Structures are given as structure tokens and as C-alpha cells.
Amino acid sequence: MGIFKVTFKLESEYENELLNQSALIERDVDADDLDMVYQILDEGDYTEHIDDSVVIDIDSEEKPIVVNIEYVKIVDSSGTVVYEE
């Protein structure tokens, strides 16, 4: 198994667009190959374990309409970018 570093982009969308926020976070994924990484990421609950509070405006009473989480870059254990959006 190898360690793949996956960069996720989180974006919150509010009715008041001035409150919208975005952030990048990284997570390590243990997998044999890139196909296995995709399989792990595409399992519905993987992103549920990512803390989205970094894009939530805690000073506002308004709640976000939606918080989007998607992977935008994957780097293999040798440091090679194997996927980038």
C-alpha cells in the first residue's frame, strides 16, 4: 500500500454571497493504486468525515445553503501529481 495525499476544496454557499467561503485541506489515503483511491473517495461516506467548519461563518446567524466538498488534486507517494482538476 502507498500513501496518496488528496487535496479537497471546500466551499460554502450562502444566500448572502458575501458570507461564501472556500478552503483547501489535505488528507492522506492508504491505497494500492490510483483506482483504489478513487474507489475510496467515491464511497459516499468518505467526505462526511471531513470537518467543514473551516468554511462556515460562525459569526453569522445565517446557515449555508450548501457546503461542497470535492477532491481537486491527488499526489502519489513519490510526490507525482496523478490527478489535478
GIMO-V76945 format. One record per run of one state. SS is the DSSP state (2 for helix, 1 for strand, 0 for the rest). FROM is the first residue (numbers start at 0). TO is the last residue. If there is no record, write none. Layout:
# GIMO-V76945
ss=<SS	SS>
from=<FROM	FROM>
to=<TO	TO>
This chain:
# GIMO-V76945
ss=<0	1	0	2	0	1	0	2	0	2	0	2	0	1	0	1	0>
from=<0	1	13	16	19	20	31	33	42	46	49	51	55	65	75	80	84>
to=<0	12	15	18	19	30	32	41	45	48	50	54	64	74	79	83	84>
